[in-house]
Amino acid sequence: MALDSETLAQFLDTLDRFVKARLIPAEDRVADEDDIPAELVAEIREMGLFGMSIPEAHGGLGLSMAEEVQAAFILGQASPAFRSLVGTNNGIGAQGIIIDGTEAQKAHYLPKLASGEMIASFALTEPDAGSDAGSLRTTARRDGGDFILNGTKRYITNAPRADLFTVFARTNTAVKGASGVSAFLVEAGSSGLSLGRPDRKMGQKGSLTSDVILEDVRVPESAIIGGPARENQGFKTAMKVLDRGRLHISAVCVGAAERLIRDSLAFALDRRQFGEPIAEKQLIQAMLADSRAEAFAARCMIEETARRKDAGRNVSTEAACCKMYASEMVGRVADRAVQIHGGAGYMQEYAVERFYRDVRLFRIYEGTTQIQQLLIARNMIREMTGAA
């Protein structure tokens, strides 16, 4: 359900002030400690950000796709760690339950995810299964009315702080590819579930990832998203939530780009060379203009695709276009931002140095640029030839 225009405007204004007053000033601390301070997590929870896209009936704000990307434009202007904290609760960690979960699963988990009482984690990637997710090796062997899960998941966002894992495991080993895979809801603390050491990453400090190790983890068949009737249907559930996730990440990329442009312009107006601000130099202006135009183009395509999704249209191709373009765009903007800052841009004193590393990940997760290219092209061919 979409909010009325006045309520939405108030929410976005409050979020913008919160980002500028509380999140951006804490960025250096988050980077240094590789964690988000507990008091900020509490404030994020109090603002309802864990439940932005969870239906109001289950305690969330119930934002539409068009409203969610507006919020992501704002959240993206702060360190990606903050967005990452709430992203899975609003996205792939909750949307599968919203779309395909049983009524019991919705009633039990969604209010806790919306409030931030539980933090979700999406455990799909494995050491030998990333873009080729259909090759995953984690198994779920039936034992009466239960399943026994074994395997290792890798680079799992929020795993070190997660309370609930959506674990994809192969329930039909006789079938190759994605058709024999189920999605299980597994709570932290389950016997046999353990975590690897938190990963040491190039960037995005404060966004915690680690391995998730499953050794004879026993769960009831009711833990399958959608219940036993949806055994071997896990990837179908995953595919249903991808468009929303891609649009969300695309909007975060735009927010980061707009922050970088703002910081670069402020620096260029302050920094003087040859008797005048470097903002007066035409080559600096060219970099600023290119960045502004590309960020604006990405914002427009995301907003239009979000509107189409809310209207019930199939936006698989458009969402992939947004993810591909926006994630590549913010990389170019970050590179120009460092260049505009000159030597200062290579110093940790300035946020552009951190963002330059942080935004590199956007071209990889939620589907790499190359996967988006394949998806777009294959959809084009299918549409032209009429293939199923």
Secondary structure as the mmCIF struct_conf table of DSSP 4:
data_model
#
loop_
_struct_conf.conf_type_id
_struct_conf.id
_struct_conf.beg_label_comp_id
_struct_conf.beg_label_asym_id
_struct_conf.beg_label_seq_id
_struct_conf.end_label_comp_id
_struct_conf.end_label_asym_id
_struct_conf.end_label_seq_id
HELX_LH_PP_P HELX_LH_PP_P1 ALA A 2 ASP A 4
HELX_RH_AL_P HELX_RH_AL_P1 SER A 5 PHE A 18
HELX_RH_PI_P HELX_RH_PI_P1 VAL A 19 LEU A 23
HELX_RH_3T_P HELX_RH_3T_P1 ILE A 24 ALA A 26
HELX_RH_AL_P HELX_RH_AL_P2 GLU A 27 GLU A 33
TURN_TY1_P TURN_TY1_P1 ASP A 34 ASP A 34
BEND BEND1 ASP A 35 ASP A 35
HELX_RH_AL_P HELX_RH_AL_P3 ALA A 38 GLU A 46
TURN_TY1_P TURN_TY1_P2 MET A 47 GLY A 48
HELX_RH_3T_P HELX_RH_3T_P2 LEU A 49 GLY A 51
TURN_TY1_P TURN_TY1_P3 MET A 52 SER A 53
BEND BEND2 ILE A 54 ILE A 54
HELX_RH_3T_P HELX_RH_3T_P3 GLU A 56 HIS A 58
TURN_TY1_P TURN_TY1_P4 GLY A 59 GLY A 59
BEND BEND3 GLY A 60 GLY A 60
HELX_RH_AL_P HELX_RH_AL_P4 MET A 65 LEU A 75
TURN_TY1_P TURN_TY1_P5 GLY A 76 GLN A 77
BEND BEND4 ALA A 78 ALA A 78
HELX_RH_AL_P HELX_RH_AL_P5 PRO A 80 ASN A 90
TURN_TY1_P TURN_TY1_P6 GLY A 91 GLY A 91
HELX_RH_AL_P HELX_RH_AL_P6 ILE A 92 ASP A 100
HELX_RH_AL_P HELX_RH_AL_P7 GLU A 103 SER A 115
TURN_TY1_P TURN_TY1_P7 GLY A 116 GLY A 116
BEND BEND5 GLU A 117 MET A 118
STRN STRN1 ALA A 120 ALA A 123
STRN STRN2 GLU A 126 GLU A 126
TURN_TY1_P TURN_TY1_P8 PRO A 127 ASP A 128
STRN STRN3 ALA A 129 ALA A 129
BEND BEND6 GLY A 130 SER A 131
HELX_RH_3T_P HELX_RH_3T_P4 ALA A 133 SER A 135
STRN STRN4 THR A 139 ASP A 143
TURN_TY1_P TURN_TY1_P9 GLY A 144 GLY A 145
STRN STRN5 ASP A 146 THR A 157
TURN_TY1_P TURN_TY1_P10 ASN A 158 ASN A 158
HELX_RH_3T_P HELX_RH_3T_P5 ALA A 159 ARG A 161
BEND BEND7 ASP A 163 ASP A 163
STRN STRN6 LEU A 164 ARG A 170
BEND BEND8 THR A 171 THR A 171
TURN_TY1_P TURN_TY1_P11 THR A 173 ALA A 174
BEND BEND9 VAL A 175 VAL A 175
HELX_RH_3T_P HELX_RH_3T_P6 GLY A 177 GLY A 180
STRN STRN7 VAL A 181 GLU A 187
TURN_TY1_P TURN_TY1_P12 ALA A 188 GLY A 189
TURN_TY1_P TURN_TY1_P13 SER A 191 GLY A 192
STRN STRN8 LEU A 193 LEU A 195
HELX_LH_PP_P HELX_LH_PP_P2 ARG A 197 ASP A 199
BEND BEND10 MET A 202 GLY A 203
TURN_TY1_P TURN_TY1_P14 LYS A 205 GLY A 206
BEND BEND11 SER A 207 SER A 207
STRN STRN9 THR A 209 PRO A 220
HELX_RH_3T_P HELX_RH_3T_P7 GLU A 221 ALA A 223
STRN STRN10 ILE A 224 ILE A 224
TURN_TY1_P TURN_TY1_P15 ILE A 225 GLY A 226
HELX_RH_3T_P HELX_RH_3T_P8 PRO A 228 ARG A 230
TURN_TY1_P TURN_TY1_P16 GLU A 231 ASN A 232
HELX_RH_AL_P HELX_RH_AL_P8 GLY A 234 ASP A 270
STRN STRN11 ARG A 272 GLN A 273
TURN_TY1_P TURN_TY1_P17 PHE A 274 GLY A 275
STRN STRN12 GLU A 276 PRO A 277
HELX_RH_3T_P HELX_RH_3T_P9 ILE A 278 GLU A 280
BEND BEND12 LYS A 281 LYS A 281
HELX_RH_AL_P HELX_RH_AL_P9 GLN A 282 ASP A 310
TURN_TY1_P TURN_TY1_P18 ALA A 311 GLY A 312
HELX_RH_AL_P HELX_RH_AL_P10 SER A 316 HIS A 341
HELX_RH_3T_P HELX_RH_3T_P10 GLY A 342 TYR A 346
BEND BEND13 MET A 347 MET A 347
TURN_TY1_P TURN_TY1_P19 GLN A 348 GLU A 349
BEND BEND14 TYR A 350 TYR A 350
HELX_RH_AL_P HELX_RH_AL_P11 ALA A 351 ASP A 358
HELX_RH_3T_P HELX_RH_3T_P11 VAL A 359 ARG A 363
TURN_TY1_P TURN_TY1_P20 ILE A 364 GLU A 366
BEND BEND15 GLY A 367 GLY A 367
HELX_RH_AL_P HELX_RH_AL_P12 THR A 369 THR A 385
TURN_TY1_P TURN_TY1_P21 GLY A 386 GLY A 386
#
